Amino acid sequence: MQRRPANPAKLLGVILGALFLGLGGACQDKPKEQPAPEPKQPSFSLFAFSNLAGALEPCGCQKDMLGGVDHLAALVDDGKKQAPALVVGAGPLFFMNPSLDESRRTQDVWKAEALAQSLEDVGV
């Protein structure tokens, strides 16, 4: 059986047809962009913190420490501008240990009093 040589005109027609079909699909109208939905305002914010243990400001000795009471106050103030907020604390709040070391008692009590006043100002 003898094979016939391909007709160059037919081959060119097939190539051009495939090319036009491919380009035709690429030239479709772009879909209309829909505007992004308006972000919803929060209806309520909950701020929770734990393990203050009488620390008024970060000591730099703990991992993942973000800030002190002043940072908490700024965060809560910003949150209250957007929605009603509740602030709660858990864990050792004023003292790390249930009993105070007598040599540091006065300082620890003063820190606890200052912390209590700061937290009251924040709304805890």
TIBA-211038 format. One record per residue: chain; x negated, y negated, z of N, C-alpha, C in turn. Coordinates in steps of 0.02 Angstrom, whole numbers. Example, Ala and Ser with C-alpha at 12.3 -4.5 7.8 and 13.67 -1.06 7.14 Angstrom:
@c: A, npx: -660, npy: 284, npz: 390, capx: -615, capy: 225, capz: 390, cpx: -660, cpy: 165, cpz: 390 .
@c: A, npx: -642, npy: 112, npz: 354, capx: -684, capy: 53, capz: 357, cpx: -645, cpy: -2, cpz: 394 .
% end
This chain:
@c: A, npx: -41, npy: 58, npz: 0, capx: 0, capy: 0, capz: 0, cpx: -44, cpy: -62, cpz: 0 .
@c: A, npx: -28, npy: -105, npz: -43, capx: -69, capy: -164, capz: -51, cpx: -34, cpy: -223, cpz: -18 .
@c: A, npx: -72, npy: -262, npz: 20, capx: -46, capy: -319, capz: 56, cpx: -50, cpy: -381, cpz: 12 .
@c: A, npx: 4, npy: -420, npz: 12, capx: 5, capy: -480, capz: -29, cpx: -25, cpy: -537, cpz: 10 .
@c: A, npx: -63, npy: -580, npz: -21, capx: -91, capy: -637, capz: 14, cpx: -35, cpy: -685, cpz: 34 .
@c: A, npx: -45, npy: -717, npz: 91, capx: 5, capy: -764, capz: 117, cpx: 8, cpy: -826, cpz: 73 .
@c: A, npx: 69, npy: -849, npz: 63, capx: 79, capy: -909, capz: 24, cpx: 61, cpy: -969, cpz: 67 .
@c: A, npx: 12, npy: -1009, npz: 48, capx: -10, capy: -1066, capz: 88, cpx: 46, cpy: -1117, cpz: 100 .
@c: A, npx: 91, npy: -1125, npz: 53, capx: 145, capy: -1174, capz: 60, cpx: 193, cpy: -1151, cpz: 114 .
@c: A, npx: 209, npy: -1085, npz: 114, capx: 254, capy: -1059, capz: 165, cpx: 222, cpy: -1063, cpz: 234 .
@c: A, npx: 158, npy: -1045, npz: 237, capx: 123, capy: -1048, capz: 301, cpx: 122, cpy: -1119, cpz: 328 .
@c: A, npx: 109, npy: -1168, npz: 285, capx: 109, capy: -1238, capz: 305, cpx: 179, cpy: -1259, cpz: 329 .
@c: A, npx: 230, npy: -1236, npz: 295, capx: 299, capy: -1252, capz: 314, cpx: 316, cpy: -1225, cpz: 383 .
@c: A, npx: 295, npy: -1162, npz: 397, capx: 308, capy: -1132, capz: 463, cpx: 271, cpy: -1171, cpz: 517 .
@c: A, npx: 209, npy: -1189, npz: 505, capx: 170, capy: -1226, capz: 555, cpx: 201, cpy: -1295, cpz: 568 .
@c: A, npx: 219, npy: -1331, npz: 514, capx: 249, capy: -1397, capz: 523, cpx: 317, cpy: -1392, cpz: 557 .
@c: A, npx: 356, npy: -1342, npz: 541, capx: 421, capy: -1332, capz: 573, cpx: 413, cpy: -1321, cpz: 648 .
@c: A, npx: 366, npy: -1278, npz: 667, capx: 354, capy: -1264, capz: 738, cpx: 330, cpy: -1327, cpz: 774 .
@c: A, npx: 288, npy: -1365, npz: 739, capx: 262, capy: -1427, capz: 768, cpx: 319, cpy: -1477, cpz: 780 .
@c: A, npx: 363, npy: -1486, npz: 731, capx: 419, capy: -1533, capz: 740, cpx: 467, cpy: -1510, cpz: 794 .
@c: A, npx: 479, npy: -1445, npz: 799, capx: 522, capy: -1420, capz: 852, cpx: 492, cpy: -1433, cpz: 920 .
@c: A, npx: 427, npy: -1421, npz: 926, capx: 394, capy: -1433, capz: 990, cpx: 393, cpy: -1507, cpz: 1009 .
@c: A, npx: 380, npy: -1550, npz: 961, capx: 380, capy: -1622, capz: 975, cpx: 450, cpy: -1648, cpz: 988 .
@c: A, npx: 499, npy: -1619, npz: 954, capx: 569, capy: -1640, capz: 965, cpx: 590, cpy: -1628, cpz: 1037 .
@c: A, npx: 569, npy: -1573, npz: 1067, capx: 587, capy: -1559, capz: 1136, cpx: 551, cpy: -1606, cpz: 1184 .
@c: A, npx: 492, npy: -1629, npz: 1165, capx: 454, capy: -1673, capz: 1208, cpx: 479, cpy: -1746, cpz: 1205 .
@c: A, npx: 517, npy: -1763, npz: 1155, capx: 540, capy: -1832, capz: 1146, cpx: 610, cpy: -1844, cpz: 1173 .
@c: A, npx: 631, npy: -1805, npz: 1219, capx: 698, capy: -1815, capz: 1248, cpx: 697, cpy: -1878, cpz: 1292 .
@c: A, npx: 758, npy: -1906, npz: 1300, capx: 764, capy: -1964, capz: 1344, cpx: 746, cpy: -1944, cpz: 1415 .
@c: A, npx: 714, npy: -1991, npz: 1449, capx: 697, capy: -1978, capz: 1519, cpx: 761, cpy: -1979, cpz: 1560 .
@c: A, npx: 765, npy: -1936, npz: 1610, capx: 825, capy: -1939, capz: 1653, cpx: 825, cpy: -2005, cpz: 1692 .
@c: A, npx: 885, npy: -2030, npz: 1702, capx: 891, capy: -2093, capz: 1738, cpx: 870, cpy: -2083, cpz: 1810 .
@c: A, npx: 828, npy: -2127, npz: 1833, capx: 805, capy: -2122, capz: 1903, cpx: 859, cpy: -2150, cpz: 1949 .
@c: A, npx: 876, npy: -2110, npz: 1998, capx: 925, capy: -2132, capz: 2047, cpx: 888, cpy: -2167, cpz: 2103 .
@c: A, npx: 917, npy: -2221, npz: 2128, capx: 883, capy: -2255, capz: 2183, cpx: 881, cpy: -2210, cpz: 2245 .
@c: A, npx: 827, npy: -2218, npz: 2282, capx: 820, capy: -2179, capz: 2343, cpx: 875, cpy: -2198, cpz: 2392 .
@c: A, npx: 902, npy: -2149, npz: 2428, capx: 954, capy: -2166, capz: 2476, cpx: 926, cpy: -2209, cpz: 2532 .
@c: A, npx: 968, npy: -2252, npz: 2557, capx: 949, capy: -2295, capz: 2613, cpx: 932, cpy: -2251, cpz: 2673 .
@c: A, npx: 876, npy: -2264, npz: 2706, capx: 860, capy: -2225, capz: 2766, cpx: 912, cpy: -2240, cpz: 2821 .
@c: A, npx: 933, npy: -2187, npz: 2853, capx: 983, capy: -2195, capz: 2906, cpx: 949, cpy: -2217, cpz: 2970 .
@c: A, npx: 983, npy: -2261, npz: 3005, capx: 958, capy: -2283, capz: 3070, cpx: 972, cpy: -2228, cpz: 3120 .
@c: A, npx: 926, npy: -2217, npz: 3166, capx: 940, capy: -2167, capz: 3218, cpx: 998, cpy: -2190, cpz: 3262 .
@c: A, npx: 1038, npy: -2143, npz: 3283, capx: 1094, capy: -2161, capz: 3326, cpx: 1074, cpy: -2158, cpz: 3400 .
@c: A, npx: 1017, npy: -2126, npz: 3414, capx: 995, capy: -2117, capz: 3482, cpx: 922, cpy: -2098, cpz: 3481 .
@c: A, npx: 883, npy: -2121, npz: 3528, capx: 812, capy: -2102, capz: 3534, cpx: 799, cpy: -2074, cpz: 3603 .
@c: A, npx: 761, npy: -2021, npz: 3605, capx: 741, capy: -1990, capz: 3668, cpx: 665, cpy: -1992, cpz: 3672 .
@c: A, npx: 639, npy: -2024, npz: 3724, capx: 568, capy: -2027, capz: 3736, cpx: 553, cpy: -1984, cpz: 3797 .
@c: A, npx: 511, npy: -1934, npz: 3789, capx: 493, capy: -1890, capz: 3845, cpx: 417, cpy: -1890, cpz: 3852 .
@c: A, npx: 394, npy: -1891, npz: 3913, capx: 323, capy: -1887, capz: 3927, cpx: 313, cpy: -1841, cpz: 3987 .
@c: A, npx: 252, npy: -1818, npz: 3994, capx: 238, capy: -1772, capz: 4050, cpx: 166, cpy: -1781, cpz: 4073 .
@c: A, npx: 155, npy: -1756, npz: 4133, capx: 88, capy: -1752, capz: 4162, cpx: 51, cpy: -1818, cpz: 4167 .
@c: A, npx: 86, npy: -1870, npz: 4188, capx: 50, capy: -1933, capz: 4200, cpx: 2, cpy: -1926, cpz: 4258 .
@c: A, npx: 23, npy: -1891, npz: 4310, capx: -19, capy: -1877, capz: 4368, cpx: -51, cpy: -1940, cpz: 4396 .
@c: A, npx: -15, npy: -1995, npz: 4396, capx: -40, capy: -2056, capz: 4426, cpx: -89, cpy: -2095, cpz: 4383 .
@c: A, npx: -100, npy: -2076, npz: 4321, capx: -147, capy: -2111, capz: 4278, cpx: -113, cpy: -2171, cpz: 4245 .
@c: A, npx: -140, npy: -2230, npz: 4256, capx: -112, capy: -2290, capz: 4227, cpx: -136, cpy: -2302, cpz: 4156 .
@c: A, npx: -196, npy: -2279, npz: 4141, capx: -223, capy: -2286, capz: 4074, cpx: -266, cpy: -2226, cpz: 4059 .
@c: A, npx: -278, npy: -2212, npz: 3995, capx: -318, capy: -2153, capz: 3977, cpx: -389, cpy: -2159, cpz: 4002 .
@c: A, npx: -416, npy: -2103, npz: 4024, capx: -485, capy: -2104, capz: 4048, cpx: -533, cpy: -2084, cpz: 3994 .
@c: A, npx: -508, npy: -2059, npz: 3938, capx: -551, capy: -2037, capz: 3883, cpx: -579, cpy: -1968, cpz: 3893 .
@c: A, npx: -557, npy: -1933, npz: 3945, capx: -585, capy: -1867, capz: 3959, cpx: -539, cpy: -1810, cpz: 3938 .
@c: A, npx: -481, npy: -1825, npz: 3911, capx: -433, capy: -1773, capz: 3894, cpx: -426, cpy: -1768, cpz: 3818 .
@c: A, npx: -409, npy: -1709, npz: 3794, capx: -398, capy: -1697, capz: 3723, cpx: -329, cpy: -1725, cpz: 3704 .
@c: A, npx: -323, npy: -1752, npz: 3643, capx: -260, capy: -1777, capz: 3615, cpx: -228, cpy: -1833, cpz: 3656 .
@c: A, npx: -268, npy: -1874, npz: 3686, capx: -241, capy: -1929, capz: 3727, cpx: -226, cpy: -1988, cpz: 3681 .
@c: A, npx: -166, npy: -2015, npz: 3686, capx: -144, capy: -2068, capz: 3641, cpx: -143, cpy: -2137, cpz: 3674 .
@c: A, npx: -134, npy: -2141, npz: 3737, capx: -132, capy: -2207, capz: 3768, cpx: -104, cpy: -2204, cpz: 3838 .
@c: A, npx: -101, npy: -2262, npz: 3869, capx: -77, capy: -2267, capz: 3937, cpx: -6, cpy: -2293, cpz: 3941 .
@c: A, npx: 12, npy: -2318, npz: 4000, capx: 80, capy: -2343, capz: 4011, cpx: 95, cpy: -2401, cpz: 3965 .
@c: A, npx: 45, npy: -2442, npz: 3949, capx: 57, capy: -2498, capz: 3904, cpx: 78, cpy: -2474, cpz: 3834 .
@c: A, npx: 48, npy: -2419, npz: 3812, capx: 66, capy: -2390, capz: 3747, cpx: 137, cpy: -2362, cpz: 3750 .
@c: A, npx: 153, npy: -2329, npz: 3805, capx: 221, capy: -2302, capz: 3814, cpx: 272, cpy: -2359, cpz: 3812 .
@c: A, npx: 257, npy: -2414, npz: 3846, capx: 304, capy: -2471, capz: 3848, cpx: 314, cpy: -2499, cpz: 3778 .
@c: A, npx: 261, npy: -2507, npz: 3740, capx: 267, capy: -2534, capz: 3671, cpx: 307, cpy: -2487, cpz: 3627 .
@c: A, npx: 295, npy: -2422, npz: 3633, capx: 331, capy: -2372, capz: 3593, cpx: 405, cpy: -2374, cpz: 3610 .
@c: A, npx: 422, npy: -2376, npz: 3673, capx: 492, capy: -2376, capz: 3694, cpx: 526, cpy: -2442, cpz: 3673 .
@c: A, npx: 491, npy: -2498, npz: 3681, capx: 520, capy: -2562, capz: 3660, cpx: 537, cpy: -2562, cpz: 3586 .
@c: A, npx: 492, npy: -2536, npz: 3544, capx: 505, capy: -2532, capz: 3473, cpx: 564, cpy: -2486, cpz: 3459 .
@c: A, npx: 567, npy: -2430, npz: 3494, capx: 622, capy: -2383, capz: 3484, cpx: 689, cpy: -2411, cpz: 3504 .
@c: A, npx: 690, npy: -2450, npz: 3557, capx: 753, capy: -2480, capz: 3581, cpx: 780, cpy: -2533, cpz: 3534 .
@c: A, npx: 737, npy: -2560, npz: 3492, capx: 760, capy: -2609, capz: 3442, cpx: 801, cpy: -2576, cpz: 3387 .
@c: A, npx: 791, npy: -2511, npz: 3377, capx: 825, capy: -2475, capz: 3324, cpx: 887, cpy: -2438, cpz: 3348 .
@c: A, npx: 887, npy: -2415, npz: 3410, capx: 943, capy: -2374, capz: 3435, cpx: 940, cpy: -2371, cpz: 3510 .
@c: A, npx: 996, npy: -2355, npz: 3542, capx: 993, capy: -2343, capz: 3614, cpx: 943, cpy: -2288, cpz: 3630 .
@c: A, npx: 911, npy: -2293, npz: 3687, capx: 858, capy: -2246, capz: 3703, cpx: 863, cpy: -2222, cpz: 3775 .
@c: A, npx: 839, npy: -2161, npz: 3785, capx: 833, capy: -2132, capz: 3851, cpx: 760, cpy: -2112, cpz: 3860 .
@c: A, npx: 731, npy: -2130, npz: 3916, capx: 661, capy: -2113, capz: 3931, cpx: 661, cpy: -2066, cpz: 3991 .
@c: A, npx: 628, npy: -2009, npz: 3983, capx: 624, capy: -1960, capz: 4037, cpx: 551, cpy: -1940, cpz: 4048 .
@c: A, npx: 536, npy: -1924, npz: 4110, capx: 469, capy: -1900, capz: 4127, cpx: 474, cpy: -1832, cpz: 4161 .
@c: A, npx: 424, npy: -1791, npz: 4151, capx: 422, capy: -1724, capz: 4181, cpx: 352, cpy: -1709, cpz: 4204 .
@c: A, npx: 346, npy: -1659, npz: 4246, capx: 280, capy: -1638, capz: 4270, cpx: 256, cpy: -1683, cpz: 4326 .
@c: A, npx: 193, npy: -1677, npz: 4344, capx: 167, capy: -1720, capz: 4398, cpx: 166, cpy: -1793, cpz: 4374 .
@c: A, npx: 208, npy: -1832, npz: 4406, capx: 217, capy: -1901, capz: 4382, cpx: 170, cpy: -1949, cpz: 4418 .
@c: A, npx: 171, npy: -1949, npz: 4485, capx: 131, capy: -1997, capz: 4523, cpx: 67, cpy: -1969, cpz: 4551 .
@c: A, npx: 65, npy: -1905, npz: 4567, capx: 6, capy: -1874, capz: 4597, cpx: -6, cpy: -1806, cpz: 4563 .
@c: A, npx: -69, npy: -1789, npz: 4555, capx: -86, capy: -1724, capz: 4524, cpx: -71, cpy: -1667, cpz: 4573 .
@c: A, npx: -85, npy: -1677, npz: 4636, capx: -76, capy: -1624, capz: 4686, cpx: -21, cpy: -1643, cpz: 4736 .
@c: A, npx: 12, npy: -1594, npz: 4764, capx: 66, capy: -1609, capz: 4812, cpx: 41, cpy: -1643, cpz: 4876 .
@c: A, npx: -21, npy: -1631, npz: 4895, capx: -49, capy: -1664, capz: 4954, cpx: -107, cpy: -1708, cpz: 4933 .
@c: A, npx: -113, npy: -1766, npz: 4966, capx: -164, capy: -1814, capz: 4947, cpx: -228, cpy: -1804, cpz: 4987 .
@c: A, npx: -283, npy: -1815, npz: 4954, capx: -348, capy: -1814, capz: 4987, cpx: -353, cpy: -1879, cpz: 5028 .
@c: A, npx: -367, npy: -1872, npz: 5092, capx: -369, capy: -1930, capz: 5138, cpx: -419, cpy: -1982, cpz: 5116 .
@c: A, npx: -474, npy: -1962, npz: 5086, capx: -525, capy: -2011, capz: 5066, cpx: -501, cpy: -2054, cpz: 5007 .
@c: A, npx: -452, npy: -2031, npz: 4970, capx: -426, capy: -2069, capz: 4912, cpx: -353, cpy: -2089, cpz: 4920 .
@c: A, npx: -326, npy: -2077, npz: 4977, capx: -254, capy: -2086, capz: 4988, cpx: -231, cpy: -2157, cpz: 4972 .
@c: A, npx: -264, npy: -2208, npz: 4998, capx: -243, capy: -2277, capz: 4987, cpx: -243, cpy: -2295, cpz: 4913 .
@c: A, npx: -298, npy: -2278, npz: 4880, capx: -303, capy: -2292, capz: 4808, cpx: -249, cpy: -2255, cpz: 4769 .
@c: A, npx: -238, npy: -2191, npz: 4784, capx: -187, capy: -2152, capz: 4748, cpx: -116, cpy: -2180, cpz: 4760 .
@c: A, npx: -102, npy: -2202, npz: 4820, capx: -36, capy: -2231, capz: 4835, cpx: -28, cpy: -2297, cpz: 4797 .
@c: A, npx: -79, npy: -2339, npz: 4795, capx: -75, capy: -2401, capz: 4757, cpx: -64, cpy: -2387, cpz: 4682 .
@c: A, npx: -100, npy: -2339, npz: 4656, capx: -90, capy: -2321, capz: 4585, cpx: -19, cpy: -2296, cpz: 4574 .
@c: A, npx: 6, npy: -2256, npz: 4619, capx: 74, capy: -2230, capz: 4612, cpx: 126, cpy: -2286, cpz: 4615 .
@c: A, npx: 115, npy: -2335, npz: 4659, capx: 161, capy: -2392, capz: 4663, cpx: 159, cpy: -2433, cpz: 4599 .
@c: A, npx: 99, npy: -2445, npz: 4573, capx: 93, capy: -2483, capz: 4510, cpx: 125, cpy: -2445, cpz: 4452 .
@c: A, npx: 114, npy: -2380, npz: 4451, capx: 144, capy: -2338, capz: 4399, cpx: 220, cpy: -2338, cpz: 4404 .
@c: A, npx: 246, npy: -2334, npz: 4465, capx: 319, capy: -2335, capz: 4475, cpx: 348, cpy: -2401, cpz: 4450 .
@c: A, npx: 315, npy: -2456, npz: 4464, capx: 340, capy: -2521, capz: 4440, cpx: 337, cpy: -2525, cpz: 4364 .
@c: A, npx: 283, npy: -2500, npz: 4335, capx: 276, capy: -2500, capz: 4261, cpx: 330, cpy: -2457, cpz: 4229 .
@c: A, npx: 342, npy: -2399, npz: 4257, capx: 394, capy: -2355, capz: 4229, cpx: 463, cpy: -2384, cpz: 4237 .
@c: A, npx: 474, npy: -2420, npz: 4292, capx: 539, capy: -2454, capz: 4301, cpx: 548, cpy: -2507, cpz: 4247 .
@c: A, npx: 494, npy: -2543, npz: 4232, capx: 497, capy: -2594, capz: 4179, cpx: 512, cpy: -2562, cpz: 4111 .
@c: A, npx: 486, npy: -2502, npz: 4100, capx: 497, capy: -2467, capz: 4037, cpx: 569, cpy: -2441, cpz: 4033 .
@c: A, npx: 598, npy: -2425, npz: 4089, capx: 666, capy: -2400, capz: 4090, cpx: 673, cpy: -2329, cpz: 4112 .
@c: A, npx: 622, npy: -2303, npz: 4146, capx: 626, capy: -2234, capz: 4171, cpx: 664, cpy: -2234, cpz: 4235 .
% end
